[in-house]
Amino acid sequence: MMWEILWEFEPALITGFVIAALILNLTPGANFLFIMSSSLSGGPCIDVAAARGTNLGVVVHILAAAAGLSALLLAHPAAYAAIRICGAAYLPWWRVWLFRGGAGRARWRSEQNTCNFTWRAGSPFDH
């Protein structure tokens, strides 16, 4: 079935798509830079945690797309706007909270090299 759909497209369109997909997959992006900076600053244990976290985020996005969340948000623009506004408000709030909590940050830094991770929702600074 998939091959039947692919054969309906023009070969130049499929070729351009495949080339663009390969270029995008071969260039380092934000996830790669985050994982590398975590590895350089925290060591291999933090590197593994960063890789697992970014991959978990990808899985969540894939599951949301498979569940039809994008179609639901397209049908209800107000819900999309609310999610976008809440996400934009969360980032500055988290940054202020992070810079105020120096003791929590220091404790997290001291636990970086232990390789004992507990998975929890929220930020890695919640203890």
N, CA and C of each residue as an Amber inpcrd file, in Angstrom:
protein
   381
   0.8250000  -1.1910000   0.0000000   0.0000000   0.0000000   0.0000000
   0.8710000   1.2570000   0.0000000   1.9110000   1.2490000   0.8210000
   2.7770000   2.4170000   0.8710000   3.4740000   2.6330000  -0.4650000
   3.9040000   1.5440000  -1.1000000   4.5980000   1.6690000  -2.3760000
   3.6680000   2.2100000  -3.4500000   2.3940000   1.8340000  -3.4010000
   1.4350000   2.3460000  -4.3780000   1.2980000   3.8640000  -4.2640000
   1.2770000   4.3530000  -3.0440000   1.1680000   5.7980000  -2.8290000
   2.4380000   6.5030000  -3.3060000   3.6010000   5.9180000  -3.0100000
   4.8550000   6.5340000  -3.4270000   4.9990000   6.5800000  -4.9440000
   4.5200000   5.5640000  -5.6460000   4.6470000   5.5400000  -7.1090000
   3.7860000   6.6020000  -7.7760000   2.7840000   7.1470000  -7.0510000
   1.9280000   8.1840000  -7.6240000   2.6250000   9.5430000  -7.6790000
   3.6650000   9.7430000  -6.8860000   4.3960000  11.0070000  -6.8760000
   5.3890000  11.0520000  -8.0330000   5.7350000  12.2550000  -8.4110000
   6.7420000  12.4280000  -9.4520000   8.1150000  12.0550000  -8.8930000
   8.9640000  11.4130000  -9.7060000  10.2910000  11.0110000  -9.2160000
  11.1400000  12.1920000  -8.7480000  11.0170000  13.3480000  -9.3950000
  11.8100000  14.5090000  -8.9750000  11.3820000  14.9830000  -7.5880000
  10.1020000  14.8980000  -7.2840000   9.6010000  15.3120000  -5.9700000
  10.1080000  14.3750000  -4.8760000  10.0310000  13.0740000  -5.1220000
  10.5210000  12.0980000  -4.1380000  12.0280000  12.2380000  -3.9550000
  12.7570000  12.4250000  -5.0400000  14.2130000  12.5780000  -4.9520000
  14.5850000  13.8150000  -4.1410000  13.9010000  14.9230000  -4.3990000
  14.1620000  16.1430000  -3.6250000  13.8510000  15.9670000  -2.1550000
  12.7580000  15.2620000  -1.8720000  12.3980000  15.0090000  -0.4700000
  13.4430000  14.1550000   0.2210000  13.8900000  13.1050000  -0.4300000
  14.8840000  12.2080000   0.1730000  16.2020000  12.9440000   0.3960000
  16.6160000  13.7570000  -0.5630000  17.8610000  14.5150000  -0.3950000
  17.7410000  15.5060000   0.7630000  16.6190000  16.2170000   0.8380000
  16.4200000  17.1650000   1.9390000  16.3710000  16.4440000   3.2840000
  15.7190000  15.2880000   3.3400000  15.6480000  14.5230000   4.5870000
  17.0310000  14.0550000   5.0250000  17.8560000  13.6070000   4.0760000
  19.2090000  13.1780000   4.4170000  20.0580000  14.3340000   4.9250000
  19.9490000  15.4830000   4.2820000  20.7180000  16.6500000   4.7330000
  20.2920000  17.0580000   6.1380000  18.9850000  17.0700000   6.3920000
  18.5060000  17.4460000   7.7250000  18.9390000  16.4500000   8.7890000
  18.9880000  15.1760000   8.4470000  19.3950000  14.1680000   9.4180000
  20.8980000  14.1380000   9.6560000  21.6750000  14.6080000   8.7050000
  23.1280000  14.5870000   8.8630000  23.6900000  15.8410000   9.5180000
  22.9220000  16.9140000   9.5760000  23.4100000  18.1460000  10.2020000
  23.0670000  18.1450000  11.6880000  23.9840000  18.6060000  12.5170000
  23.6800000  18.6390000  13.9520000  22.6360000  19.7060000  14.2580000
  21.7220000  19.3590000  15.1210000  20.6670000  20.2890000  15.5120000
  20.7530000  20.6230000  16.9870000  19.6650000  21.1400000  17.5100000
  19.6270000  21.5590000  18.9090000  19.7890000  20.3680000  19.8570000
  19.2000000  19.2340000  19.5320000  19.3410000  18.0570000  20.3990000
  20.7920000  17.6090000  20.4820000  21.4530000  17.5810000  19.3380000
  22.8570000  17.1700000  19.3110000  23.7110000  18.1280000  20.1360000
  23.4850000  19.4310000  19.9650000  24.2660000  20.4080000  20.7190000
  24.0020000  20.2950000  22.2160000  22.7470000  20.0360000  22.5930000
  22.4170000  19.8610000  24.0100000  23.1210000  18.6290000  24.5800000
  23.0820000  17.5270000  23.8600000  23.7160000  16.2970000  24.3460000
  25.2230000  16.4700000  24.4500000  25.8300000  17.1030000  23.4540000
  27.2820000  17.3010000  23.4980000  27.6920000  18.2510000  24.6170000
  26.9420000  19.3410000  24.8190000  27.3010000  20.2590000  25.8970000
  27.0850000  19.6050000  27.2580000  26.0620000  18.7630000  27.3780000
  25.8530000  18.0400000  28.6350000  26.9920000  17.0650000  28.8860000
  27.4460000  16.4190000  27.8450000  28.5410000  15.4700000  27.9810000
  29.8320000  16.1690000  28.3770000  30.1020000  17.3080000  27.7630000
  31.3430000  18.0180000  28.0700000  31.3310000  18.6220000  29.4650000
  30.1630000  19.0580000  29.9240000  30.1190000  19.6990000  31.2360000
  29.8500000  18.7270000  32.3720000  29.1980000  17.5910000  32.1030000
  28.8140000  16.7110000  33.1900000  29.3370000  15.3080000  33.1170000
  29.9290000  14.9250000  32.0330000  30.4710000  13.5810000  31.9250000
  29.5180000  12.6140000  31.2530000  29.9300000  11.3550000  31.1920000
  29.1620000  10.3680000  30.4530000  27.7870000  10.0700000  31.0480000
  27.6590000  10.1510000  32.3630000  26.3560000   9.8700000  32.9740000
  25.3170000  10.9060000  32.5610000  25.7000000  12.1540000  32.5640000
  24.7950000  13.2190000  32.1520000  24.5420000  13.1360000  30.6550000
  25.5320000  12.7000000  29.9060000  25.3720000  12.5230000  28.4660000
  24.2690000  11.5040000  28.1760000  24.2880000  10.3870000  28.8630000
  23.2690000   9.3550000  28.6690000  21.8950000   9.8820000  29.0760000
  21.8310000  10.6110000  30.1770000  20.5570000  11.1700000  30.6160000
  20.0120000  12.1770000  29.6010000  20.8870000  12.9980000  29.0420000
  20.4550000  13.9720000  28.0400000  19.9580000  13.2740000  26.7820000
  20.6560000  12.2370000  26.3540000  20.2270000  11.4960000  25.1650000
  18.8900000  10.8130000  25.4100000  18.7250000  10.2150000  26.5770000
  17.4400000   9.5800000  26.9010000  16.3170000  10.6090000  26.9650000
  16.6020000  11.7530000  27.5360000  15.5760000  12.7900000  27.6470000
  15.1450000  13.3300000  26.2980000  16.1000000  13.5810000  25.4130000
  15.7210000  14.0900000  24.0910000  14.9750000  13.0290000  23.2980000
  15.3800000  11.7810000  23.4150000  14.6650000  10.7100000  22.7130000
  13.2760000  10.4880000  23.2910000  13.1330000  10.6530000  24.5950000
  11.8040000  10.5490000  25.1960000  10.9000000  11.6610000  24.6850000
  11.4490000  12.8490000  24.5010000  10.6710000  13.9430000  23.9360000
  10.2220000  13.6490000  22.5180000  11.0830000  13.0330000  21.7230000
  10.7170000  12.6550000  20.3590000   9.5930000  11.6240000  20.3800000
   9.6940000  10.6470000  21.2740000   8.6510000   9.6240000  21.3770000
   7.3150000  10.2530000  21.7720000   7.3370000  11.1910000  22.7060000
   6.0940000  11.8640000  23.1090000   5.4730000  12.6080000  21.9300000
   6.2990000  13.2920000  21.1410000   5.7770000  14.0020000  19.9690000
   5.2060000  13.0350000  18.9360000   5.8650000  11.9130000  18.7320000
   5.3710000  10.9210000  17.7750000   4.0450000  10.3480000  18.2440000
   3.9470000  10.0230000  19.5310000   2.6940000   9.4740000  20.0520000
   1.5640000  10.4900000  19.9810000   1.8720000  11.7390000  20.2530000
   0.8420000  12.7820000  20.1600000   0.3640000  12.9500000  18.7200000
   1.2920000  12.8980000  17.7840000   0.9080000  13.0090000  16.3740000
   0.0960000  11.7980000  15.9390000   0.5020000  10.6050000  16.3840000
  -0.2360000   9.3940000  16.0300000  -1.6280000   9.3810000  16.6440000
  -1.7760000  10.0080000  17.7940000  -3.0850000  10.0660000  18.4480000
  -3.9930000  11.1190000  17.8300000  -3.4580000  11.9260000  16.9250000
  -4.2790000  12.9250000  16.2500000  -4.3390000  14.2630000  16.9480000
  -3.3580000  14.5430000  17.7790000  -3.3720000  15.8060000  18.5130000
  -3.2410000  17.0040000  17.5750000  -2.4320000  16.8730000  16.5330000
  -2.2850000  18.0040000  15.6090000  -3.5900000  18.2910000  14.8780000
  -4.3470000  17.2590000  14.5220000  -5.6510000  17.4780000  13.8820000
  -6.6260000  18.1300000  14.8550000  -6.5620000  17.7270000  16.1110000
  -7.4320000  18.3250000  17.1290000  -7.0960000  19.7950000  17.3400000
  -5.8070000  20.1120000  17.4080000  -5.4000000  21.5010000  17.5830000
  -5.6910000  22.3420000  16.3450000  -5.6500000  21.7280000  15.1830000
  -5.9960000  22.4430000  13.9620000  -7.4930000  22.7630000  13.9310000
  -8.2850000  21.8640000  14.4750000  -9.7360000  22.0840000  14.5090000
 -10.1440000  23.1060000  15.5700000  -9.3210000  23.2700000  16.6010000
  -9.6290000  24.2020000  17.6950000  -8.4500000  25.1620000  17.8810000
  -8.4310000  26.2720000  17.1510000  -7.2960000  27.2060000  17.2320000
  -7.1180000  27.8230000  18.6160000  -8.1870000  27.9620000  19.3820000
  -8.0670000  28.5360000  20.7310000  -7.2590000  27.6210000  21.6400000
  -7.4270000  26.3140000  21.4940000  -6.6520000  25.3660000  22.3000000
  -5.1660000  25.4520000  21.9370000  -4.8850000  25.5910000  20.6480000
  -3.4990000  25.7330000  20.2090000  -2.8850000  27.0180000  20.7610000
  -3.6540000  28.1030000  20.7220000  -3.1510000  29.3790000  21.2460000
  -2.8930000  29.2860000  22.7440000  -3.7710000  28.6020000  23.4740000
  -3.5790000  28.4550000  24.9190000  -2.3190000  27.6490000  25.2320000
  -2.0910000  26.5730000  24.5020000  -0.8840000  25.7650000  24.7190000
   0.3660000  26.5660000  24.3860000   0.3130000  27.3280000  23.3150000
   1.4600000  28.1400000  22.9040000   1.7760000  29.2120000  23.9430000
   0.7460000  29.8760000  24.4770000   0.9450000  30.9290000  25.4740000
   1.4720000  30.3420000  26.7820000   0.9070000  29.2030000  27.1970000
   1.3860000  28.5640000  28.4310000   2.8420000  28.1270000  28.2880000
   3.2130000  27.5970000  27.1340000   4.6030000  27.2030000  26.9020000
   5.5420000  28.3900000  26.9040000   5.0950000  29.4900000  26.3180000
   5.9340000  30.6950000  26.2900000   6.0720000  31.3030000  27.6800000
   5.0510000  31.1790000  28.5150000   5.1210000  31.7190000  29.8760000
   5.9340000  30.8100000  30.8050000   5.9330000  29.5180000  30.5180000
   6.6390000  28.5680000  31.3760000   8.1520000  28.7780000  31.3220000
   8.7000000  29.0490000  30.1570000  10.1530000  29.1520000  30.0240000
  10.7570000  30.2880000  30.8520000  10.2190000  31.5230000  30.7900000
  10.7950000  32.5710000  31.6550000  10.5840000  32.2780000  33.1410000
   9.4230000  31.7000000  33.4810000   9.1650000  31.3650000  34.8890000
  10.1940000  30.3490000  35.3720000  10.4720000  29.3290000  34.5750000
  11.4220000  28.2950000  34.9710000  12.8220000  28.8780000  35.0880000
  13.1580000  29.8010000  34.2100000  14.4890000  30.4210000  34.2670000
  14.6570000  31.2360000  35.5540000  13.6640000  32.0350000  35.9190000
  13.7300000  32.8080000  37.1600000  13.8030000  31.8710000  38.3490000
  12.9830000  30.8250000  38.3500000  12.9890000  29.8590000  39.4490000
  14.3490000  29.1790000  39.5540000  14.9450000  28.8680000  38.4190000
  16.2410000  28.2050000  38.4180000  17.3290000  29.0990000  38.9930000
  17.3460000  30.3700000  38.6040000  18.3890000  31.2640000  39.0890000
  18.1890000  31.6480000  40.5470000  16.9790000  31.5760000  41.0430000
  16.7430000  31.8440000  42.4690000  17.1450000  30.6750000  43.3460000
  17.0530000  29.4660000  42.8510000  17.3130000  28.2730000  43.6610000
  18.7350000  27.7990000  43.5600000  19.6740000  28.5630000  44.0450000
  21.0760000  28.1870000  43.9510000  21.4150000  26.9210000  44.6990000
  20.7840000  26.6820000  45.8570000  21.0890000  25.4860000  46.6370000
  20.6440000  24.2320000  45.8980000  19.4890000  24.2750000  45.2840000
  19.0140000  23.1250000  44.5220000  19.9060000  22.8500000  43.3270000
  20.3970000  23.9060000  42.6990000  21.2820000  23.7540000  41.5630000
  22.6060000  23.1250000  42.0010000  23.1150000  23.5620000  43.1480000
  24.3840000  23.0140000  43.6360000  24.2190000  21.5400000  43.9870000
  23.0820000  21.1760000  44.5900000  22.8520000  19.7740000  44.9270000
  22.7550000  18.9400000  43.6600000  22.0740000  19.4880000  42.6250000
  21.9630000  18.7560000  41.3690000  23.3340000  18.5780000  40.7360000
  24.1710000  19.6070000  40.7910000  25.5190000  19.5130000  40.2210000
  26.3430000  18.4460000  40.9500000  26.1810000  18.3330000  42.2740000
  26.9580000  17.3430000  43.0060000  26.4930000  15.9320000  42.7050000
  25.2260000  15.7730000  42.2860000  24.7010000  14.4470000  41.9710000
  24.9280000  14.0660000  40.5140000  25.5120000  14.9500000  39.7360000
  25.6890000  14.6720000  38.3150000  26.5880000  13.4720000  38.0620000
  27.5920000  13.2940000  38.8410000  28.5680000  12.2530000  38.5650000
  28.2450000  10.9230000  39.2290000  27.0740000  10.7950000  39.8420000
  26.7540000   9.5520000  40.5350000  26.1400000   8.5090000  39.6270000
  25.5990000   8.8870000  38.4850000  24.9410000   7.9790000  37.5390000
  23.6920000   7.3420000  38.1220000  23.1620000   7.8730000  39.2000000
  21.9080000   7.3850000  39.7590000  20.8060000   8.3500000  39.3610000
  20.0090000   7.9430000  38.3850000  18.9650000   8.8230000  37.8870000
  17.6080000   8.2940000  38.3230000  16.7800000   9.1920000  38.7400000
  15.3810000   8.8500000  38.9690000  14.5790000   9.6630000  37.9750000
  13.7210000   9.0100000  37.2460000  12.9440000   9.6760000  36.2110000
  11.7100000  10.2700000  36.8320000  11.4810000  11.5380000  36.6070000
  10.3070000  12.2160000  37.1210000   9.8820000  13.2890000  36.1290000
   8.6350000  13.6410000  36.2020000   8.1440000  14.7090000  35.3240000
   8.6450000  16.0490000  35.8400000   8.7350000  17.0010000  34.9690000
   9.1870000  18.3250000  35.3620000  10.6580000  18.5130000  35.0550000
  11.2490000  19.4700000  35.7260000  12.6380000  19.7790000  35.4340000
  13.5550000  18.8510000  36.2110000  14.8020000  18.7090000  35.7780000
  15.7380000  17.8660000  36.5090000  16.1560000  18.4640000  37.8420000
  15.7320000  19.6910000  38.1110000  16.1110000  20.3550000  39.3530000
  15.0880000  20.1390000  40.4620000  13.9880000  19.4490000  40.1930000
  12.9690000  19.1850000  41.2180000  13.4650000  18.0800000  42.1330000
  13.7240000  18.4110000  43.3800000  14.1370000  17.4110000  44.3670000
  13.2750000  17.5360000  45.5690000
